[in-house]
Amino acid sequence: MGGGCGVRVMDGREERGAGMTIMQIGAVGVLGALLAVQFKASKAEYAVYVSVAVGIFLFFCIVQRLGFFVDVVSRLKSYINVDVAYVQTMLKMVGLTYIAEFASGICKDAGHQAIAVQIETFCKLTILALGMPVLLALFEAIREFMA
C-alpha cells in the first residue's frame, strides 16, 4: 500500500513514514475547524465548503486505513476456513458505516440534522439487512449442532 495516511504493518513490523500520522491528521482537522469558524460569521457558505474539503481529505485518509484493514482481514481469512461471503459482508458493513458517518457529519455541519438522522437510520437498516444471511447461517449451524 503506497502513500497513505498512516502506518503500515507487514509481518508484525510497522513501516513509518508511509503517510500522515495521527498528529498531522489532528492538526489538519483542528486547522480546518478554526478556518471554518473564521468564515462562519461573515460567509457561512465558505465555512461549509472548508468543512467539506477537510472532511473529504480526512475521508480519503480513512479509506487508505480501510485498505490496510482489508489486507489484514484477507490474511486472517487464510488462517481459518471462513466463507468469503461472510468476510465480504463484514467489509461492506465497515465501509457503509464510514460513508454514513462522513455524510451524516457533513449534513450536521451544514445544519441539516434531520437529513443526517435519515442517513444514519438508512445505514443502520442496510447493515441489519446485510447481517440477516449471517444470522440465518448461525441459526442453521446451531440447529444442526443440536440435532
Secondary structure, 3 states (H helix, E strand, C coil): CCCCCCCEEECCEEECCCCCCHHHHHHHHHHHHHHHHHHHHHCHHHHHHHHHHHHHHHHHHHHHHHHHHHHHHHHHHHHCCCCHHHHHHHHHHHHHHHHHHHHHHHHHHCCCHHHHHHHHHHHHHHHHHHHHHHHHHHHHHHHHHHC
